[in-house]
Amino acid sequence: MDKTLIWQLALRYLRGKRSANAVPILSRISMVAIAVSSGAMIIIFSVFNGLESVVKDLYKSFYPDIKISVVRGKFFPMADTRFTAIKQIPGVSNITPVIEDNVFAVNRDQQKVITLKGIENGYFKVNDIRPYIIEGDDSVSAGSPYTAIAGLRTMNELGADVNTMSYIVLNYGNPEVTDPNANPLSAFESLRLHPAGVFKIGDEFDDKYVLAPLSLVQELFHQKGKYSSIEISADPVAIKDIKKQLEQMLGKAFAVETRYEQNKTLFMVMGAEKWAVYAILLLVLLIASFNMVGALSMLVLEKQKDIAILKAMGALPSTIRKIFLLEGMLWSLAGGIAGILLGCIICLIQLRFGIIKMGGSFLVDAFPVEIQFRDIFLDIVTIMAVGLLTSWYPAIRATKAVDPTLKST
């Protein structure tokens, strides 16, 4: 039978007739249920995308595109020729050495263990921290006075202030002292810094890091000419190739990690959460589609006379089955596309006006949303799969249906 006829019959059944029959009502209810489920999928996926983008942007401030560190130990030297060789790798934009370790910070009666990170001012070209500096300078100085940039929570807990000449004293165990009890005064090295800048990124960073001049921190740690990591910004397209070249150049003594590998657990959890939500919404969509099974089954009963006529005209069982499979797909797509459009409109309204607020002290006021084409595509494929699955049983019944009034003929 001609495919055009299959489409004509399916579209005719989709429109339905204005009567007291329950089939058109049930079909509309099933479409609404699918629309709500598919719209919810787009909205929740878009919120997840928005939150993921915000988190990734935050992590750019302290996690570079590529990080080189030593496999064993804390610190390592690196010759200038090696720096030059790394800079010459195609795709490498900027490179900066870093040294960091935990220190004991004191200001008057306040004290706190923080992570001291020694940097050069080229660090800000590799890690995008400047947009998050809310007060004071966006650079560190080894001149007089020695200056640093600290997280907001660290500043508050230590009672330090950018606008006054307050100082933070950083204490670090002297690695050259083998017996601290013999001379307790020499057991620690100290560095006095004025916090000239404050950044606000998130509690994970604000409560932990202080940035100071590289040369001063190396001296404090007794690690002159040594580093804890080499951090690189690179062309996103070339990151994999750069990583391979660095591994070949540096050998097994060094670890070369991309931003994803530096935060593998975080990104795995974020991905797993999204797929877990997808599984839950898929289950909701399947439950919502059960109504469509009943509506299609009733449609088959209503159209028994039409089915018998089609069989008398020579229609094969596969043709009858295709009509009702197509009908189920059309119902699913009609509801699904309506839901997707509604979900996208809601997301665009949230993106434009920020109606739903985050609350708390998060960096963004409203829930971030980001619509991605792959989510829309996944939603459509899921709807089509659910439509095919739920219409299969009624379509099989349709091939066996016979109008009782035509049995005698």
Phi and psi in degrees as a GROMACS rama.xvg file:
@    title "Ramachandran Plot"
@    xaxis  label "Phi"
@    yaxis  label "Psi"
@TYPE xy
-63.3977  137.915  ASP-2
-63.4614  -30.4066  LYS-3
-60.2409  -39.6724  THR-4
-65.7839  -38.8571  LEU-5
-59.5514  -45.6814  ILE-6
-65.6522  -40.1826  TRP-7
-62.2078  -43.3862  GLN-8
-68.035  -41.1897  LEU-9
-63.9739  -42.3575  ALA-10
-67.9791  -35.369  LEU-11
-64.9506  -44.4905  ARG-12
-67.0512  -30.8474  TYR-13
-64.0571  -43.5938  LEU-14
-66.7147  -36.6308  ARG-15
70.4681  170.256  GLY-16
-114.606  151.134  LYS-17
-79.7826  99.5547  ARG-18
-150.127  178.954  SER-19
-82.0521  1.78842  ALA-20
-62.6923  145.047  ASN-21
-80.42  -17.0981  ALA-22
-60.4184  -49.9877  VAL-23
-59.7817  -36.7783  PRO-24
-66.6043  -46.2689  ILE-25
-64.4343  -37.5473  LEU-26
-64.2726  -39.951  SER-27
-67.4677  -38.2614  ARG-28
-63.3638  -42.9565  ILE-29
-64.4483  -37.7212  SER-30
-64.1873  -41.6991  MET-31
-63.6395  -41.5641  VAL-32
-62.1073  -43.3795  ALA-33
-67.1403  -38.5045  ILE-34
-61.4785  -43.7467  ALA-35
-63.1719  -43.9022  VAL-36
-65.5423  -45.6694  SER-37
-68.6477  -37.4526  SER-38
-63.5704  -41.9763  GLY-39
-62.8577  -37.0193  ALA-40
-62.5235  -44.5365  MET-41
-64.7222  -43.853  ILE-42
-63.2859  -48.1046  ILE-43
-68.1742  -40.6984  ILE-44
-61.2429  -40.792  PHE-45
-66.5857  -37.0128  SER-46
-66.1458  -43.0095  VAL-47
-60.1154  -43.4407  PHE-48
-60.9384  -43.041  ASN-49
-63.7186  -45.2594  GLY-50
-65.366  -38.9471  LEU-51
-63.5219  -40.8428  GLU-52
-65.2259  -40.5558  SER-53
-63.0882  -45.3329  VAL-54
-63.2027  -42.4662  VAL-55
-62.875  -39.0496  LYS-56
-64.5633  -39.8188  ASP-57
-64.3977  -40.9134  LEU-58
-71.8274  -17.4787  TYR-59
-64.6158  -21.3917  LYS-60
-73.9387  -23.9868  SER-61
-130.834  -2.81443  PHE-62
-124.653  110.384  TYR-63
-74.9933  172.306  PRO-64
-59.0387  -42.9128  ASP-65
-138.438  137.04  ILE-66
-126.83  131.537  LYS-67
-108.095  125.579  ILE-68
-139.97  165.159  SER-69
-85.4829  143.55  VAL-70
-70.0226  -41.922  VAL-71
-119.291  136.354  ARG-72
90.3497  -179.625  GLY-73
-101.584  -42.9335  LYS-74
-122.407  155.29  PHE-75
-152.68  151.411  PHE-76
-89.1167  159.501  PRO-77
-148.364  127.003  MET-78
-71.0466  153.753  ALA-79
-61.1401  -33.8813  ASP-80
-63.5228  -33.5417  THR-81
-69.456  -40.0663  ARG-82
-59.1912  -44.3133  PHE-83
-62.4567  -41.0622  THR-84
-64.2622  -38.5832  ALA-85
-67.0904  -41.7105  ILE-86
-62.0741  -28.2798  LYS-87
-83.8899  -5.02244  GLN-88
-68.1935  128.351  ILE-89
-57.9092  131.066  PRO-90
101.914  -17.291  GLY-91
-76.5849  124.527  VAL-92
-93.5281  -53.7009  SER-93
-143.053  154.956  ASN-94
-140.016  139.244  ILE-95
-145.953  136.789  THR-96
-84.1029  148.895  PRO-97
-139.936  144.632  VAL-98
-131.456  134.683  ILE-99
-149.559  153.329  GLU-100
-169.387  167.492  ASP-101
-78.6891  139.252  ASN-102
-134.838  166.873  VAL-103
-103.36  113.273  PHE-104
-98.3382  138.007  ALA-105
-135.147  137.674  VAL-106
-144.522  109.641  ASN-107
57.1353  -119.089  ARG-108
-93.5335  -2.41552  ASP-109
-93.3339  142.493  GLN-110
-146.877  153.544  GLN-111
-165.947  142.776  LYS-112
-87.7229  123.981  VAL-113
-130.681  170.824  ILE-114
-101.575  115.571  THR-115
-91.2196  126.161  LEU-116
-118.176  114.762  LYS-117
-86.2678  125.512  GLY-118
-135.351  160.593  ILE-119
-98.3511  163.829  GLU-120
-67.57  -15.4206  ASN-121
-68.8127  -12.3282  GLY-122
-57.069  -34.874  TYR-123
-72.4066  -14.8315  PHE-124
-82.8857  -19.842  LYS-125
-95.042  -42.9012  VAL-126
-114.813  125.851  ASN-127
-83.89  74.9205  ASP-128
-99.2549  -20.9783  ILE-129
-56.0697  -40.0077  ARG-130
-61.2265  -18.1345  PRO-131
-99.9295  1.28449  TYR-132
-79.3664  113.883  ILE-133
-97.1075  -12.7705  ILE-134
-157.737  141.581  GLU-135
83.1769  -155.3  GLY-136
-81.8449  156.491  ASP-137
-111.19  30.7915  ASP-138
-152.688  163.914  SER-139
-114.399  155.304  VAL-140
-134.604  135.895  SER-141
-96.3168  9.21298  ALA-142
-83.5002  -165.581  GLY-143
-100.499  120.256  SER-144
-84.9979  161.403  PRO-145
-67.2253  131.431  TYR-146
-121.499  161.089  THR-147
-146.301  167.794  ALA-148
-121.074  128.817  ILE-149
-125.728  158.229  ALA-150
-71.5042  153.212  GLY-151
-60.223  -44.6765  LEU-152
-67.257  -36.8586  ARG-153
-62.1988  -44.3929  THR-154
-60.2675  -44.8305  MET-155
-65.5527  -42.8679  ASN-156
-69.11  -31.2573  GLU-157
-89.8469  -6.0546  LEU-158
68.6651  28.6011  GLY-159
-90.7109  160.261  ALA-160
-145.279  136.726  ASP-161
-68.9498  -38.2027  VAL-162
-81.2152  -10.377  ASN-163
-116.9  162.31  THR-164
-82.483  55.963  MET-165
-84.321  154.626  SER-166
-129.848  151.191  TYR-167
-113.143  130.552  ILE-168
-100.176  123.436  VAL-169
-105.857  125.867  LEU-170
-113.425  134.22  ASN-171
-137.851  137.369  TYR-172
-60.5677  131.55  GLY-173
-75.0363  112.243  ASN-174
-68.6224  -13.9626  PRO-175
-86.9087  -10.4867  GLU-176
-91.1456  116.396  VAL-177
-90.9031  -24.4507  THR-178
-129.868  88.6201  ASP-179
-60.6055  -29.4869  PRO-180
-67.4778  -27.2076  ASN-181
-67.845  -38.3251  ALA-182
-145.256  83.1379  ASN-183
-58.1683  -30.3977  PRO-184
-67.2374  -25.4896  LEU-185
-94.9614  2.79431  SER-186
-72.5474  -22.1649  ALA-187
-126.047  144.643  PHE-188
-101.328  146.905  GLU-189
-126.948  149.827  SER-190
-137.199  127.425  LEU-191
-105.108  119.347  ARG-192
-126.476  144.965  LEU-193
-97.14  120.309  HIS-194
-73.448  99.8066  PRO-195
-94.1024  -6.11616  ALA-196
-146.079  152.273  GLY-197
-130.275  132.494  VAL-198
-115.336  151.205  PHE-199
-131.552  107.894  LYS-200
-119.003  -55.6969  ILE-201
-177.434  160.2  GLY-202
-56.8628  -34.4579  ASP-203
-58.7588  -34.0777  GLU-204
-99.6237  -40.964  PHE-205
-63.0762  -27.6027  ASP-206
-93.8601  2.14999  ASP-207
-124.824  -45.8777  LYS-208
-99.7881  144.159  TYR-209
-130.398  129.496  VAL-210
-102.604  130.721  LEU-211
-139.763  165.494  ALA-212
-59.084  137.98  PRO-213
-57.6402  -46.8383  LEU-214
-62.4666  -38.2532  SER-215
-68.5638  -40.1293  LEU-216
-70.0216  -39.0552  VAL-217
-59.7979  -40.4876  GLN-218
-66.5898  -40.7907  GLU-219
-62.2211  -41.1641  LEU-220
-82.7288  -4.06941  PHE-221
58.4238  44.4064  HIS-222
-132.675  51.2811  GLN-223
-61.4479  130.725  LYS-224
78.4235  7.35687  GLY-225
-118.564  160.794  LYS-226
-138.627  161.496  TYR-227
-99.7174  -21.1361  SER-228
-162.888  157.833  SER-229
-117.374  123.959  ILE-230
-111.704  139.021  GLU-231
-131.361  136.206  ILE-232
-102.891  142.785  SER-233
-148.316  164.948  ALA-234
-65.1322  123.433  ASP-235
-53.0851  -34.307  PRO-236
-68.4025  -29.4652  VAL-237
-98.0824  2.19865  ALA-238
-59.4008  -44.0257  ILE-239
-62.9994  -43.0027  LYS-240
-66.2531  -40.0798  ASP-241
-62.9157  -42.6421  ILE-242
-58.7909  -44.3787  LYS-243
-63.2333  -43.4842  LYS-244
-65.3506  -39.0776  GLN-245
-66.3818  -40.1061  LEU-246
-63.0648  -39.7102  GLU-247
-68.8636  -37.7782  GLN-248
-71.8164  -42.3282  MET-249
-92.3088  -24.6551  LEU-250
83.8019  -173.362  GLY-251
-77.3651  -9.84411  LYS-252
-72.6942  -16.957  ALA-253
-117.871  148.192  PHE-254
-103.637  129.902  ALA-255
-114.929  116.364  VAL-256
-125.186  137.636  GLU-257
-80.2549  171.918  THR-258
-60.4706  -36.7164  ARG-259
-63.5351  -42.8791  TYR-260
-70.5331  -28.9418  GLU-261
-69.4876  -25.7546  GLN-262
-129.138  42.6422  ASN-263
-57.3484  -43.9019  LYS-264
-62.2975  -44.7444  THR-265
-59.5514  -49.403  LEU-266
-69.2228  -32.9901  PHE-267
-66.3508  -41.8028  MET-268
-64.7682  -43.3043  VAL-269
-62.9599  -41.7467  MET-270
-66.3564  -40.7651  GLY-271
-65.5802  -38.2472  ALA-272
-61.7456  -42.2314  GLU-273
-63.7728  -43.3434  LYS-274
-71.7863  -30.4763  TRP-275
-64.9657  -42.6961  ALA-276
-63.5231  -39.6268  VAL-277
-60.5023  -42.4203  TYR-278
-62.7907  -40.914  ALA-279
-65.3124  -44.8965  ILE-280
-67.4658  -33.4475  LEU-281
-63.5463  -40.5661  LEU-282
-63.1476  -42.8199  LEU-283
-61.7385  -41.304  VAL-284
-64.0464  -40.026  LEU-285
-64.632  -41.9355  LEU-286
-63.6287  -41.5695  ILE-287
-64.922  -30.1213  ALA-288
-79.0804  -11.5852  SER-289
-59.2739  -32.9762  PHE-290
-61.3945  -31.759  ASN-291
-70.1578  -31.9512  MET-292
-61.5669  -45.1135  VAL-293
-65.2933  -42.7008  GLY-294
-64.3162  -42.2655  ALA-295
-67.1969  -37.1686  LEU-296
-62.9468  -41.6193  SER-297
-66.7127  -34.8461  MET-298
-63.4025  -39.3489  LEU-299
-61.6696  -43.8719  VAL-300
-63.0982  -40.1116  LEU-301
-67.3937  -32.8334  GLU-302
-100.326  22.7789  LYS-303
-59.6937  -38.2832  GLN-304
-65.0427  -41.8831  LYS-305
-62.3042  -40.8387  ASP-306
-63.294  -43.0997  ILE-307
-62.6531  -39.5615  ALA-308
-65.1188  -42.5509  ILE-309
-62.1167  -39.7019  LEU-310
-65.0894  -40.397  LYS-311
-64.1539  -27.6391  ALA-312
-81.9317  -2.56475  MET-313
102.361  12.5364  GLY-314
-69.0076  133.313  ALA-315
-77.8522  156.79  LEU-316
-55.9476  -35.2953  PRO-317
-64.1145  -32.5787  SER-318
-69.041  -43.819  THR-319
-60.9995  -42.9149  ILE-320
-62.2165  -42.3079  ARG-321
-62.1815  -36.0656  LYS-322
-60.2075  -46.4855  ILE-323
-81.1391  -27.4718  PHE-324
-64.5736  -43.8496  LEU-325
-64.0942  -37.9598  LEU-326
-61.3539  -45.2353  GLU-327
-63.2041  -39.8754  GLY-328
-63.6202  -40.5396  MET-329
-66.0881  -40.5697  LEU-330
-60.7774  -46  TRP-331
-63.8819  -45.3046  SER-332
-66.3827  -38.8508  LEU-333
-60.899  -47.3206  ALA-334
-69.3277  -41.3476  GLY-335
-64.4301  -46.3843  GLY-336
-65.4405  -39.0978  ILE-337
-61.4049  -41.9478  ALA-338
-66.0841  -39.6817  GLY-339
-63.0218  -44.9519  ILE-340
-61.3827  -43.889  LEU-341
-63.8246  -42.7527  LEU-342
-62.2953  -41.9445  GLY-343
-64.9061  -39.6028  CYS-344
-63.1058  -43.6953  ILE-345
-62.6268  -41.7886  ILE-346
-64.5395  -41.3566  CYS-347
-65.1335  -37.132  LEU-348
-64.4938  -43.5168  ILE-349
-63.9859  -39.8283  GLN-350
-64.86  -38.2696  LEU-351
-81.0412  -42.3464  ARG-352
-111.383  -15.1939  PHE-353
58.1563  50.7261  GLY-354
-66.9303  -45.0913  ILE-355
-90.0168  117.068  ILE-356
-90.1596  154.325  LYS-357
-78.5618  -44.0629  MET-358
79.4111  167.579  GLY-359
75.2347  -156.464  GLY-360
-109.806  26.0121  SER-361
-68.3185  156.787  PHE-362
-66.8743  -29.9272  LEU-363
-104.377  140.857  VAL-364
-75.8096  -43.4129  ASP-365
-109.652  158.719  ALA-366
-59.1623  124.034  PHE-367
-76.5635  143.1  PRO-368
-130.891  148.36  VAL-369
-148.195  109.223  GLU-370
-80.964  127.546  ILE-371
-119.521  139.668  GLN-372
-60.7248  -35.4655  PHE-373
-64.4674  -31.318  ARG-374
-69.9374  -39.8636  ASP-375
-63.2242  -43.5318  ILE-376
-61.9279  -44.6473  PHE-377
-61.5794  -40.3297  LEU-378
-62.2229  -45.3318  ASP-379
-64.4563  -44.9748  ILE-380
-61.7718  -41.5715  VAL-381
-62.9293  -43.8982  THR-382
-62.1265  -43.9137  ILE-383
-63.7993  -41.1486  MET-384
-64.4019  -43.1524  ALA-385
-65.531  -40.7708  VAL-386
-61.3218  -42.3357  GLY-387
-65.6585  -41.5887  LEU-388
-65.7101  -45.6774  LEU-389
-75.488  -21.7689  THR-390
-93.7473  -5.11342  SER-391
-65.5015  -47.1052  TRP-392
-64.485  -48.816  TYR-393
-59.8632  -34.4387  PRO-394
-66.8876  -38.5739  ALA-395
-64.9312  -40.9841  ILE-396
-62.4835  -35.009  ARG-397
-63.6341  -33.0953  ALA-398
-70.6938  -19.6176  THR-399
-101.756  -5.87377  LYS-400
-74.3444  139.161  ALA-401
-137.366  132.398  VAL-402
-69.5762  122.678  ASP-403
-59.1415  -31.1207  PRO-404
-70.78  -15.5657  THR-405
-104.718  4.96191  LEU-406
-65.2206  -38.7049  LYS-407
-68.2557  -22.0829  SER-408
